[in-house]
Amino acid sequence: MRVLLVEDEKLLAETLRRGLTGEGFVVDVVHDGVSGLWAATENPYDVVLLDLMLPGKHGYAVLKEMRERQIWTPVMMLTAKDGEYDQTDAFDLGADDYLTKPFSFLVLVARLRALIRRGAPERPVNLTVGSLLLDPLKRSVSRNGTQITLTAREFGLLLYLMRHPGEVVSKAEILDNVWDPVFEGGDNVVEVYIGYLRKKIDAPFGLATLGTVRGMGYRLSADYPVRVNRPDFSTEHPVEPSE
């Protein structure tokens, strides 16, 4: 299992290199963003550990250019920045995981192995579900060419749903992947934001693509028109168009 570690704190980098080597990883270490991008481009890796604050080229820039070059190696961001929008930006640019310093080495190893098991499937920069188009890099959303304005939270929620098209995702999964890990509010906040999204991505277009699966969660499907006065709707379409 070959790992590229891009970390400018040399003491930390050496500590991680020794620890990961002891766990059976082969570790290449570079200390700046320019070298990190070159190494990730020129060599095959199972996973990249990428610091955010790097000399030469910022970690976000390295990640963005990797994805633009269609290098889909799983990337885990390592950073002392733990803001909610820092994580959102990282995932929007194509990060696969995000670990805030200081962190548990055991947790790091477990999450690295999980990323490696998942592999690096090719993934387009733009996401489409039916006529809905989302560009993570430009942070733009449109349906049939009509631009849709979303808040940062709404965008993060839609991004997660569009990464799982046709799948039922629970409130707990949404909270884990869209909200900050230290969020202490109730899961009813998910219902509120699902409602906000429906009013923006479905209602103006006469669609009902973001549905509720009773007792299970939510599912984003391809386009179909809103149907009314259909007593057999729940039988024919298990996804309810509204809560």
C-alpha positions in Angstrom: 0.0 0.0 0.0 1.8 3.1 -1.3 1.1 6.5 0.4 2.1 10.0 -0.6 2.4 12.3 2.4 2.5 16.0 1.6 3.3 17.7 4.9 5.6 20.8 5.6 6.1 20.1 9.3 9.1 17.9 9.0 9.0 16.5 12.5 5.4 15.5 12.1 6.0 14.1 8.6 8.9 11.9 9.9 6.8 10.7 12.8 3.9 9.8 10.5 6.3 8.1 8.0 7.8 5.9 10.7 4.4 5.0 12.1 2.8 4.2 8.8 5.9 2.2 7.7 5.5 0.2 10.9 1.9 -0.5 9.8 3.0 -1.9 6.5 2.6 1.2 4.3 5.2 2.3 1.8 5.5 6.1 2.3 6.8 8.8 0.1 7.2 12.2 1.8 7.4 15.7 0.2 7.2 19.0 2.0 5.6 21.5 -0.4 2.6 21.7 -2.6 4.5 21.9 -5.9 6.4 18.7 -5.2 3.2 17.1 -3.9 1.3 17.8 -7.1 4.3 16.5 -9.2 4.6 13.3 -7.2 0.8 12.7 -7.3 0.8 13.2 -11.0 3.9 11.2 -11.9 3.5 8.2 -9.6 0.7 5.7 -8.7 -0.4 5.9 -5.1 -3.2 4.1 -3.2 -3.9 7.2 -1.2 -2.6 10.8 -0.7 -2.3 12.5 2.7 -2.4 16.2 1.9 -1.8 19.0 4.4 -3.8 22.2 3.8 -1.2 25.0 4.6 1.7 24.2 2.3 4.5 26.4 0.9 4.7 26.7 -2.9 1.1 25.7 -3.6 -1.8 25.6 -1.2 -3.3 22.2 -0.4 -6.7 23.2 -2.0 -4.8 24.1 -5.2 -3.0 20.8 -5.3 -6.3 18.9 -4.8 -8.1 21.0 -7.4 -5.3 20.5 -10.0 -5.2 16.7 -9.3 -8.9 16.4 -10.0 -8.7 18.6 -13.1 -6.0 16.3 -14.4 -8.4 13.4 -13.7 -6.1 11.9 -11.0 -8.7 10.2 -8.8 -6.4 8.8 -6.1 -8.2 9.0 -2.8 -7.1 12.1 -0.9 -7.3 12.7 2.9 -6.8 16.3 4.0 -4.7 16.9 7.1 -5.1 20.3 8.6 -5.2 22.3 11.8 -8.1 24.2 10.4 -11.4 22.7 11.6 -14.0 25.2 10.3 -17.2 23.9 8.9 -16.7 25.6 5.5 -13.0 24.5 5.3 -14.3 20.9 5.3 -17.1 21.7 2.8 -14.5 23.4 0.5 -12.3 20.3 0.7 -15.1 17.9 -0.2 -16.4 20.2 -3.0 -12.9 20.1 -4.6 -12.8 16.3 -4.5 -11.3 15.3 -1.1 -12.4 11.9 0.2 -11.8 12.4 3.9 -10.7 15.2 6.3 -8.8 14.8 9.5 -8.1 17.7 11.9 -4.9 18.1 13.8 -4.2 16.8 16.4 -5.5 13.4 15.6 -5.3 9.8 16.8 -2.8 7.8 14.8 -5.0 4.7 15.1 -7.9 6.6 13.6 -5.7 7.9 10.8 -4.6 4.3 10.0 -8.2 3.0 10.1 -9.4 5.7 7.8 -6.5 5.3 5.4 -7.3 1.6 5.0 -10.9 2.4 4.5 -10.0 4.8 1.7 -7.7 2.2 0.1 -10.4 -0.5 0.2 -12.8 1.9 -1.5 -10.3 2.5 -4.3 -10.3 5.4 -6.8 -13.3 5.1 -9.2 -13.3 7.7 -11.9 -15.6 10.5 -11.1 -16.5 13.5 -13.3 -16.1 17.0 -11.9 -19.7 17.9 -12.7 -22.5 15.9 -11.2 -25.8 15.3 -13.0 -29.1 13.7 -11.9 -31.7 14.0 -14.6 -31.7 17.6 -15.7 -30.1 18.8 -12.5 -26.4 19.8 -13.0 -24.0 20.7 -10.2 -20.4 22.0 -10.7 -18.5 21.6 -7.4 -15.6 23.7 -8.6 -17.7 26.7 -9.7 -20.2 26.0 -6.8 -23.1 26.4 -9.3 -26.3 24.5 -9.8 -28.7 24.6 -12.7 -31.7 22.7 -14.1 -32.4 22.8 -17.8 -30.0 25.7 -18.1 -31.7 27.8 -15.4 -29.3 28.8 -12.6 -30.4 27.9 -9.0 -29.1 30.0 -6.1 -28.3 28.0 -3.0 -26.8 28.8 0.4 -23.6 27.0 1.4 -25.5 24.5 3.5 -28.1 23.8 0.8 -25.2 23.3 -1.7 -23.5 20.9 0.6 -26.7 18.9 1.1 -27.4 18.8 -2.6 -23.8 17.7 -3.3 -24.1 14.8 -0.9 -27.5 13.7 -2.4 -26.2 14.0 -6.0 -23.2 11.8 -5.0 -25.8 9.1 -4.1 -28.4 9.3 -6.9 -31.3 7.0 -6.5 -30.1 5.8 -3.0 -32.0 6.2 0.2 -29.9 8.2 2.7 -30.9 8.6 6.3 -31.0 11.7 8.4 -28.1 10.4 10.4 -26.0 9.9 7.2 -26.8 13.4 6.1 -25.8 14.9 9.4 -22.6 12.9 9.5 -21.6 14.0 6.0 -23.0 17.6 5.6 -23.1 19.1 9.1 -20.1 19.8 11.3 -19.0 16.9 13.5 -19.6 19.0 16.7 -23.2 19.9 15.7 -25.4 19.3 18.7 -28.8 20.1 17.3 -31.6 17.7 16.5 -32.0 15.8 13.2 -35.1 17.9 12.4 -32.7 20.4 10.9 -32.4 17.9 8.0 -36.1 18.1 7.3 -35.9 21.9 7.3 -33.1 22.0 4.7 -34.7 19.2 2.6 -37.7 21.5 2.4 -35.6 24.5 1.4 -34.0 22.4 -1.4 -37.4 21.2 -2.7 -38.6 24.8 -3.1 -35.5 25.6 -5.2 -34.7 22.5 -7.3 -38.2 21.0 -7.8 -41.1 23.3 -7.2 -40.2 26.0 -9.8 -39.9 23.3 -12.4 -43.0 21.3 -11.6 -40.9 18.3 -10.4 -40.8 16.0 -7.4 -37.3 14.5 -7.6 -36.3 14.9 -3.9 -38.6 12.5 -2.1 -39.1 11.1 1.4 -39.0 7.4 1.9 -41.1 7.0 5.1 -39.1 5.7 8.1 -35.9 5.5 6.1 -34.7 8.9 4.8 -34.6 10.7 1.5 -33.8 9.9 -2.2 -32.9 12.2 -5.1 -34.2 10.7 -8.4 -34.2 11.7 -12.0 -37.0 14.0 -13.2 -40.6 13.1 -13.3 -43.6 15.5 -13.2 -45.6 16.2 -10.0 -48.7 14.0 -9.9 -51.7 15.0 -8.0 -54.9 13.2 -7.0 -53.3 9.8 -7.4 -54.6 7.5 -4.7 -52.1 4.8 -5.7 -49.1 7.2 -5.8 -47.4 5.7 -2.8 -47.7 2.2 -4.3 -46.5 3.2 -7.7 -43.8 5.6 -6.5 -42.4 4.7 -3.0 -40.7 8.0 -2.8 -43.1 10.6 -1.5 -42.9 14.1 -3.1 -43.3 15.9 0.1 -43.1 15.4 3.8 
